[in-house]
Amino acid sequence: MRIFALSDIHIDYSGNQDWVAGLSRSDYQHDVLILAGDVSDHSDKLAWCLKTMVACFKQVLFVPGNHDLWVLRDAAWRHGTTPGSLGNSLGNSLNKFTRLRQLVEDCGASMQTWRSGDLCIVPLLGWYDYSFGEPGQMLLDAWMDFKACRWPDGWSEHQICQHFLAANLPLPTLNANQRVLTFSHFLPRIDVMPGFIPPDKRALYPVLGSSLIDLQVRQLKSKLHVYGHSHVNRQVQIDGIVYVNNAFGYPNETRITAKQLLQVAQV
């Protein structure tokens, strides 16, 4: 059984959606897919993608990304009705997350810890908390999350991150013989970013993730962590842990993304 990783599929772009639709229905029937967030802010498109991938893989494991929690463009949420299993109550991004949990399960995917033999795969929720730097005014004005997400009144990015990190607790109990693989949408540490990133793009670093995610990764004694969000494909080992990003990315991102599945482990 092979373990594949993918993130940031962004199926709002027709070419990306076509790639998902074209996945083999036979080649991966004994394999697991880690889908590390940013599928679509439209709930019906997210459901379609999950159901399509569930038909292709033995198991699909998922955590939502920031785009998946946008409510601004999701018409069902704007108008007070939500499709399928999401129910009929209009909510902010926190409520949308709660209902997305049910949508994921209804589609046959999972946001729960998954075990097979000595392998344990643990999803880790998160957000960004500016532990990678304080945002400048240009980022505060331009970053779409600040417009497209809705949170309880008065919540800061730090509180949002703390809420999702707390949802990972208690961390699963593991025995000494288990091989642990963790995954999140958001970056667990900023030094997974390569050195070639130009200074103007580094202005995005404050909204890439949280160092507190890495604390949970290390508490679980994970040896491999899959992440997304940055749209910069990379594999790097830091302090005994291999960090892997395999983002599909936007159609024009052909230099920093590979547009294909990546096998990260095998049982």
C-alpha positions as CSV (number, residue, x, y, z in Angstrom):
1,M,0.0,0.0,0.0
2,R,1.4,3.3,-1.1
3,I,0.8,6.7,0.6
4,F,0.5,9.7,-1.8
5,A,0.4,13.4,-0.9
6,L,-1.2,16.3,-2.6
7,S,-2.4,19.8,-1.6
8,D,-3.7,23.0,-3.0
9,I,-5.6,21.4,-5.9
10,H,-7.8,24.6,-6.4
11,I,-10.4,23.0,-8.6
12,D,-12.1,26.4,-9.2
13,Y,-9.7,26.3,-12.2
14,S,-11.1,24.1,-14.9
15,G,-7.7,22.6,-15.8
16,N,-7.2,21.5,-12.2
17,Q,-10.7,20.1,-12.0
18,D,-10.0,18.2,-15.3
19,W,-6.9,16.7,-13.7
20,V,-8.9,15.4,-10.8
21,A,-11.6,14.0,-13.1
22,G,-8.9,12.2,-15.1
23,L,-7.4,10.3,-12.1
24,S,-7.3,6.5,-12.7
25,R,-10.1,4.6,-11.1
26,S,-7.9,1.4,-10.9
27,D,-4.3,2.4,-10.3
28,Y,-4.7,3.5,-6.7
29,Q,-7.4,1.2,-5.3
30,H,-5.0,-0.2,-2.6
31,D,-3.4,3.2,-1.8
32,V,-4.0,6.2,0.6
33,L,-4.2,9.8,-0.4
34,I,-3.3,12.6,2.0
35,L,-5.1,15.7,0.7
36,A,-3.7,18.7,2.6
37,G,-6.3,21.3,2.0
38,D,-7.3,24.1,-0.4
39,V,-9.6,22.3,-2.7
40,S,-12.3,25.0,-3.1
41,D,-14.2,27.5,-1.1
42,H,-17.4,26.3,-2.8
43,S,-18.8,23.4,-0.7
44,D,-20.4,21.6,-3.7
45,K,-17.0,21.5,-5.6
46,L,-15.2,20.3,-2.5
47,A,-17.8,17.5,-2.2
48,W,-17.4,16.6,-5.8
49,C,-13.6,16.4,-5.5
50,L,-13.7,14.3,-2.3
51,K,-16.1,11.8,-3.8
52,T,-14.1,11.6,-7.0
53,M,-10.9,10.9,-5.1
54,V,-12.6,8.4,-2.7
55,A,-13.6,6.4,-5.9
56,C,-9.9,6.3,-6.8
57,F,-8.2,5.5,-3.5
58,K,-8.6,3.0,-0.7
59,Q,-8.6,5.9,1.8
60,V,-8.6,9.7,1.4
61,L,-7.4,11.7,4.5
62,F,-8.1,15.4,4.5
63,V,-7.6,18.7,6.4
64,P,-9.2,21.9,5.2
65,G,-7.1,24.8,4.1
66,N,-7.8,28.5,4.4
67,H,-9.6,28.6,1.0
68,D,-12.0,25.8,2.1
69,L,-13.2,28.0,5.0
70,W,-13.9,31.1,2.9
71,V,-17.6,32.1,3.1
72,L,-17.5,35.2,0.9
73,R,-17.9,33.4,-2.5
74,D,-19.8,30.3,-1.4
75,A,-23.3,31.2,-2.5
76,A,-24.9,28.6,-0.3
77,W,-23.4,30.2,2.8
78,R,-24.0,33.8,1.7
79,H,-27.7,33.1,1.1
80,G,-28.3,31.0,4.3
81,T,-28.6,27.5,2.8
82,T,-25.8,25.0,2.5
83,P,-25.7,22.0,0.0
84,G,-26.2,18.4,0.8
85,S,-25.2,17.3,4.3
86,L,-24.1,20.8,5.4
87,G,-27.6,21.7,6.6
88,N,-29.4,25.0,6.3
89,S,-27.9,27.4,8.8
90,L,-25.8,30.3,7.7
91,G,-22.6,30.6,9.7
92,N,-19.1,32.1,9.9
93,S,-16.0,30.2,8.9
94,L,-15.9,28.4,12.3
95,N,-19.4,27.1,11.7
96,K,-18.5,26.2,8.1
97,F,-15.6,24.2,9.4
98,T,-17.9,22.3,11.8
99,R,-20.2,21.4,8.9
100,L,-17.3,20.5,6.6
101,R,-16.3,17.8,9.0
102,Q,-19.7,16.1,8.3
103,L,-19.4,16.7,4.6
104,V,-16.0,15.0,4.5
105,E,-17.4,12.0,6.3
106,D,-20.5,11.9,4.1
107,C,-18.2,11.9,1.0
108,G,-16.3,8.8,2.4
109,A,-13.1,10.7,3.3
110,S,-11.8,11.3,6.8
111,M,-10.3,13.9,9.0
112,Q,-9.4,11.4,11.7
113,T,-6.3,9.5,12.7
114,W,-5.8,6.5,10.4
115,R,-3.9,3.4,11.2
116,S,-2.7,0.4,9.2
117,G,-0.2,-2.1,10.6
118,D,2.6,-0.1,12.2
119,L,1.8,3.1,10.3
120,C,-0.3,5.9,11.9
121,I,-1.2,9.0,9.9
122,V,-2.3,11.9,12.0
123,P,-4.0,15.0,10.6
124,L,-3.2,18.3,12.3
125,L,-5.5,21.3,12.1
126,G,-4.0,24.8,12.3
127,W,-3.9,28.4,11.1
128,Y,-1.4,31.1,11.2
129,D,-0.5,33.2,14.2
130,Y,2.2,35.5,13.0
131,S,4.9,33.4,14.7
132,F,6.8,33.7,11.3
133,G,6.7,37.5,11.4
134,E,4.3,40.4,11.8
135,P,2.3,41.3,8.7
136,G,2.9,44.6,6.9
137,Q,0.1,46.9,5.8
138,M,0.2,45.7,2.2
139,L,-0.4,42.1,3.4
140,L,-3.2,43.3,5.7
141,D,-4.9,45.1,2.8
142,A,-4.4,42.4,0.2
143,W,-4.6,39.0,1.9
144,M,-8.0,37.5,0.8
145,D,-8.6,35.5,4.0
146,F,-9.1,38.8,5.9
147,K,-12.1,39.5,3.6
148,A,-13.4,36.0,2.7
149,C,-13.3,34.4,6.1
150,R,-15.7,35.3,8.9
151,W,-14.8,34.6,12.6
152,P,-16.5,35.2,15.9
153,D,-16.3,38.9,16.8
154,G,-13.0,40.0,18.2
155,W,-11.1,36.8,17.4
156,S,-7.4,37.5,16.4
157,E,-5.4,35.2,14.1
158,H,-3.7,33.9,17.3
159,Q,-7.0,32.9,18.7
160,I,-8.1,31.2,15.5
161,C,-4.8,29.2,15.4
162,Q,-5.2,28.3,19.1
163,H,-8.7,27.1,18.5
164,F,-7.7,24.7,15.7
165,L,-4.6,23.5,17.5
166,A,-6.8,22.7,20.6
167,A,-9.1,20.7,18.3
168,N,-6.1,18.3,17.7
169,L,-6.1,17.4,21.4
170,P,-5.8,15.0,22.9
171,L,-3.1,13.8,20.5
172,P,-3.5,10.1,19.7
173,T,-1.8,7.5,22.0
174,L,0.9,5.7,20.1
175,N,3.1,2.7,20.9
176,A,6.9,2.6,20.5
177,N,6.7,0.4,17.4
178,Q,4.4,2.7,15.4
179,R,5.7,4.7,12.5
180,V,4.0,8.2,12.6
181,L,3.3,10.4,9.6
182,T,1.6,13.8,10.2
183,F,0.1,16.3,7.9
184,S,-1.3,19.8,8.0
185,H,-2.3,22.5,5.5
186,F,-0.3,25.2,7.1
187,L,3.5,25.3,7.5
188,P,4.8,24.0,10.8
189,R,8.0,26.1,10.6
190,I,9.2,28.8,8.3
191,D,12.6,27.3,7.5
192,V,10.9,24.7,5.3
193,M,10.8,27.6,2.8
194,P,13.7,27.5,0.4
195,G,16.4,30.2,0.3
196,F,15.6,31.3,-3.3
197,I,12.3,33.0,-2.3
198,P,12.7,36.7,-3.3
199,P,12.4,39.3,-0.6
200,D,9.1,40.7,-1.9
201,K,7.4,37.3,-1.7
202,R,8.6,36.9,1.8
203,A,6.1,39.5,2.9
204,L,3.6,36.5,2.8
205,Y,5.5,34.6,5.5
206,P,3.4,35.8,8.5
207,V,0.3,34.1,7.0
208,L,2.0,30.8,6.1
209,G,1.6,28.9,9.3
210,S,2.6,28.5,13.0
211,S,5.6,27.1,14.8
212,L,3.1,25.6,17.3
213,I,2.1,23.1,14.7
214,D,5.6,21.8,14.8
215,L,5.4,21.3,18.5
216,Q,2.5,18.8,18.0
217,V,4.4,17.2,15.2
218,R,7.3,16.6,17.5
219,Q,5.1,15.5,20.4
220,L,3.9,12.8,18.1
221,K,7.4,11.8,17.2
222,S,6.6,12.0,13.6
223,K,9.4,11.3,11.1
224,L,7.6,12.7,8.1
225,H,5.3,15.7,7.9
226,V,3.3,16.7,4.8
227,Y,2.1,20.3,4.5
228,G,0.7,22.6,1.8
229,H,-0.3,26.3,1.5
230,S,3.0,27.7,0.2
231,H,2.6,26.4,-3.3
232,V,6.4,25.7,-3.3
233,N,7.1,22.0,-3.7
234,R,9.9,20.9,-1.5
235,Q,11.3,18.0,0.5
236,V,13.7,18.9,3.3
237,Q,15.0,17.2,6.5
238,I,15.3,19.4,9.6
239,D,16.2,18.1,13.0
240,G,15.4,14.5,12.1
241,I,12.0,15.1,10.4
242,V,11.4,15.1,6.7
243,Y,9.0,17.9,5.6
244,V,7.2,17.5,2.2
245,N,5.1,19.8,0.2
246,N,3.5,18.6,-3.0
247,A,1.1,21.4,-4.0
248,F,-0.7,21.3,-7.3
249,G,-1.1,25.0,-7.3
250,Y,-2.5,27.5,-9.8
251,P,-2.3,26.8,-13.5
252,N,0.5,29.3,-14.1
253,E,2.6,27.9,-11.3
254,T,4.6,25.4,-13.4
255,R,8.1,26.1,-12.0
256,I,7.4,25.6,-8.3
257,T,4.7,22.9,-8.5
258,A,4.8,19.4,-10.2
259,K,1.1,18.9,-11.0
260,Q,1.3,15.2,-10.0
261,L,0.8,12.8,-7.1
262,L,3.8,12.2,-4.9
263,Q,4.4,8.9,-3.1
264,V,5.7,9.7,0.4
265,A,5.6,6.3,2.1
266,Q,4.7,2.6,1.7
267,V,3.3,0.0,4.0
